[in-house]
């Protein structure tokens, strides 16, 4: 199984105290190191933050997301556990309800199925069941997605399962800068947040400020503006959408790319505004197309911007089958820039 090799301020750049409005210095680092740095900084900031999970302490996690943290924070705050996902989430819920801020690492997103009762019926609902008197400020960190030949039980994208549950927040950073900023926001949030890290992106590089900073959960980014078609892409698909936009530009087609950054809450306003501008929307995600978040985006657009559409909203996702282990089959399974380009052209052919 592959692993990554190397893997405040506010988003606008103001420092935490607000005294300096200059953008914080940034340097190139990897997605996984940006996440690691964010964890370290929130742990230094707040002694109530701790990490629990399988191999998170002694080995830094299966994807090295927690490298070096045991040496700095010790065994009381970096806790290795048995293989017991339901117990892990239960421990996290109890600790959060008592005022701590746990980061619970579940390795692969697929393993949440073992602990879904604790996630859906305890973490998500406790605040409501106790009339708001109990908060559950916990982060559930999971690695998701295909592309590393990990097989059908270690490669799924299950964001729609969780986004359907009131009380949960679900974030999907697509780049190193967002991985750190969203992690800081997630730990500081008083609600349970499922933090989805894409396995293929772990080694990808980006410019990341050294200072601690937040990126608000529920605010989309627009990494590329355009006028002819809008591509709404989630997680790893943002990079593919940007590649597709470059290809389309070579043929005189101006594509706007929207990265929602979180599935729940979803920044519908930014997506609808773009739909009213370009009049054509394509939604792409790595999860299977049927019942995916693309269907929800399409439904919200038709409710809010139907009269502005020149073509039906088009969805691109994976086929309705388990993720294949075979590398060639897996490559065919996951949407890519070529499929996005083809979809955009289909939309533009509609009158």
HUDA-V113225 format. One record per residue. N is the residue number from 1. RES is the residue in one letter. PHI is phi in degrees with one decimal (NA if undefined). PSI is psi in whole degrees, 0 to 359 (* if undefined). Layout:
N|RES|PHI|PSI  N|RES|PHI|PSI
//
This chain:
1|X|NA|133  2|X|-76.8|149  3|X|-130.1|162  4|X|-67.8|143  5|X|-82.7|294  6|X|-114.9|66  7|X|-52.4|*  8|X|NA|224  9|X|-93.1|164  10|X|-99.8|179  11|X|-61.9|331  12|X|-71.5|344  13|X|110.5|356  14|X|-71.7|144  15|X|-72.6|168  16|X|-58.9|323  17|X|-81.4|345  18|X|81.8|6  19|X|-79.2|336  20|X|-125.6|117  21|X|-90.1|0  22|X|-70.8|147  23|X|-64.7|137  24|X|-66.5|150  25|X|-63.0|138  26|X|-122.2|155  27|X|-144.4|163  28|X|-78.0|130  29|X|-150.1|175  30|X|-91.7|161  31|X|-54.3|313  32|X|-71.9|325  33|X|-71.3|326  34|X|-63.8|317  35|X|-60.0|313  36|X|-57.9|317  37|X|-65.2|320  38|X|-62.5|318  39|X|-61.7|314  40|X|-60.6|318  41|X|-69.2|321  42|X|-72.6|332  43|X|-70.5|324  44|X|-68.9|326  45|X|-71.5|325  46|X|-140.3|115  47|X|-66.6|347  48|X|-79.9|352  49|X|-86.2|129  50|X|-145.0|164  51|X|-119.9|132  52|X|-130.1|148  53|X|161.7|175  54|X|-77.2|117  55|X|67.9|17  56|X|-72.4|332  57|X|-90.6|293  58|X|-62.9|325  59|X|-114.0|359  60|X|73.6|15  61|X|89.0|156  62|X|-62.3|333  63|X|-111.0|18  64|X|61.2|30  65|X|-72.7|341  66|X|-122.4|23  67|X|-55.6|135  68|X|82.9|350  69|X|-77.0|330  70|X|-62.5|318  71|X|-61.9|324  72|X|-83.7|321  73|X|-109.0|347  74|X|80.5|175  75|X|-73.2|340  76|X|-74.8|337  77|X|-115.0|350  78|X|-123.4|102  79|X|-117.0|116  80|X|-77.2|143  81|X|-131.0|165  82|X|-66.7|171  83|X|-78.2|93  84|X|-156.7|76  85|X|-61.6|321  86|X|-63.8|320  87|X|-66.1|323  88|X|-61.2|310  89|X|-66.1|321  90|X|-61.5|318  91|X|-61.8|316  92|X|-61.8|317  93|X|-61.9|313  94|X|-63.4|317  95|X|-64.8|317  96|X|-65.0|319  97|X|-63.5|336  98|X|-94.8|7  99|X|107.3|357  100|X|-87.0|173  101|X|-130.1|81  102|X|-77.0|146  103|X|-108.2|113  104|X|-102.8|117  105|X|-95.1|126  106|X|-110.8|15  107|X|59.2|266  108|X|-99.4|137  109|X|-57.5|326  110|X|-53.7|328  111|X|-73.5|351  112|X|-62.3|336  113|X|-58.5|328  114|X|-68.3|332  115|X|-117.7|22  116|X|-64.3|329  117|X|-62.2|316  118|X|-65.7|322  119|X|-71.1|309  120|X|-83.2|320  121|X|-98.6|347  122|X|-114.0|294  123|X|-56.8|313  124|X|-72.5|329  125|X|-105.2|346  126|X|-59.1|317  127|X|-57.5|320  128|X|-77.0|322  129|X|-65.1|332  130|X|-106.8|22  131|X|60.8|30  132|X|83.6|0  133|X|-77.7|342  134|X|-118.2|130  135|X|-106.4|155  136|X|-127.7|75  137|X|-83.7|79  138|X|-129.1|152  139|X|-113.7|131  140|X|-109.0|108  141|X|-94.2|128  142|X|-136.3|146  143|X|-97.5|133  144|X|-133.8|166  145|X|100.2|158  146|X|-89.5|176  147|X|116.5|356  148|X|-124.0|20  149|X|52.5|48  150|X|-95.5|356  151|X|86.5|175  152|X|-68.7|337  153|X|-98.9|5  154|X|-136.1|20  155|X|-138.1|11  156|X|-83.3|159  157|X|-117.9|104  158|X|-113.2|28  159|X|-60.0|327  160|X|-69.1|326  161|X|-50.1|310  162|X|-80.8|322  163|X|-65.3|340  164|X|-78.5|354  165|X|-101.9|111  166|X|-58.2|136  167|X|106.7|341  168|X|-101.5|145  169|X|-109.8|146  170|X|-134.2|119  171|X|-118.4|150  172|X|-138.4|81  173|X|-65.6|139  174|X|-104.8|357  175|X|-155.0|170  176|X|-63.4|317  177|X|-61.7|316  178|X|-69.5|327  179|X|-58.9|318  180|X|-74.9|309  181|X|-63.8|322  182|X|-71.9|326  183|X|-62.7|316  184|X|-60.8|315  185|X|-62.2|320  186|X|-64.0|317  187|X|-68.1|323  188|X|-77.4|345  189|X|-71.0|146  190|X|-89.6|11  191|X|-121.1|158  192|X|-67.9|132  193|X|-124.7|125  194|X|-89.6|119  195|X|-107.1|109  196|X|-97.5|117  197|X|-106.0|126  198|X|-81.9|128  199|X|-62.6|320  200|X|-69.0|330  201|X|-81.7|349  202|X|-53.9|324  203|X|-93.7|0  204|X|-70.9|149  205|X|-108.2|155  206|X|-164.2|169  207|X|-81.6|123  208|X|-131.6|125  209|X|-61.2|145  210|X|-74.8|328  211|X|-69.2|161  212|X|-73.9|138  213|X|-153.9|158  214|X|-109.7|148  215|X|-117.1|119  216|X|-60.0|135  217|X|-75.3|128  218|X|102.5|5  219|X|-114.0|119  220|X|-73.8|157  221|X|-108.1|153  222|X|-122.1|84  223|X|-68.9|345  224|X|-150.1|130  225|X|-96.1|154  226|X|-164.1|176  227|X|-123.7|342  228|X|-98.8|326  229|X|-156.0|146  230|X|-107.4|132  231|X|-112.0|113  232|X|-96.2|115  233|X|-124.2|142  234|X|-113.5|136  235|X|58.5|231  236|X|-57.9|334  237|X|-70.4|346  238|X|-63.0|316  239|X|-61.8|320  240|X|-67.8|323  241|X|-64.8|321  242|X|-67.7|322  243|X|-62.3|316  244|X|-61.6|320  245|X|-62.9|323  246|X|-62.6|315  247|X|-63.6|316  248|X|-62.7|323  249|X|-62.8|328  250|X|-63.9|340  251|X|-109.1|20  252|X|78.1|16  253|X|-104.9|125  254|X|-97.5|110  255|X|-107.1|134  256|X|-97.2|136  257|X|-114.6|127  258|X|-115.6|130  259|X|-111.1|102  260|X|-61.3|334  261|X|67.1|331  262|X|-136.0|147  263|X|-91.2|326  264|X|-142.1|111  265|X|-75.7|154  266|X|-104.0|131  267|X|-82.0|76  268|X|-63.3|325  269|X|-59.2|316  270|X|-65.7|321  271|X|-67.3|316  272|X|-64.5|319  273|X|-59.0|319  274|X|-68.6|322  275|X|-61.0|322  276|X|-69.5|339  277|X|-88.4|311  278|X|-92.5|335  279|X|72.2|4  280|X|-141.7|131  281|X|-128.0|132  282|X|-122.2|130  283|X|-113.9|130  284|X|-130.5|132  285|X|-146.1|161  286|X|-78.7|335  287|X|-66.5|165  288|X|-58.9|147  289|X|-65.1|316  290|X|-63.8|123  291|X|70.9|11  292|X|-78.9|175  293|X|-63.6|337  294|X|-59.4|326  295|X|-67.1|320  296|X|-66.8|317  297|X|-60.1|315  298|X|-61.0|318  299|X|-64.7|317  300|X|-67.0|324  301|X|-65.8|317  302|X|-68.0|333  303|X|-75.6|324  304|X|-100.1|337  305|X|-142.4|28  306|X|-56.7|317  307|X|-68.5|348  308|X|-95.0|352  309|X|-83.5|134  310|X|-100.5|358  311|X|-159.8|156  312|X|-61.6|150  313|X|-64.4|133  314|X|-106.4|135  315|X|-109.0|140  316|X|-128.3|123  317|X|-151.5|193  318|X|-81.5|157  319|X|-68.4|161  320|X|-81.1|76  321|X|-157.8|154  322|X|-58.4|155  323|X|-66.6|127  324|X|-74.6|152  325|X|-81.4|323  326|X|-56.5|131  327|X|-59.9|312  328|X|-62.5|320  329|X|-67.6|320  330|X|-63.2|320  331|X|-62.4|322  332|X|-71.2|330  333|X|-68.1|318  334|X|-85.0|131  335|X|-57.9|150  336|X|-140.3|183  337|X|-60.4|323  338|X|-63.1|317  339|X|-67.1|326  340|X|-68.0|318  341|X|-59.8|314  342|X|-61.2|319  343|X|-65.3|318  344|X|-61.9|319  345|X|-66.7|323  346|X|-60.7|317  347|X|-63.4|321  348|X|-74.3|341  349|X|-79.0|345  350|X|-76.4|137  351|X|-94.2|*
//
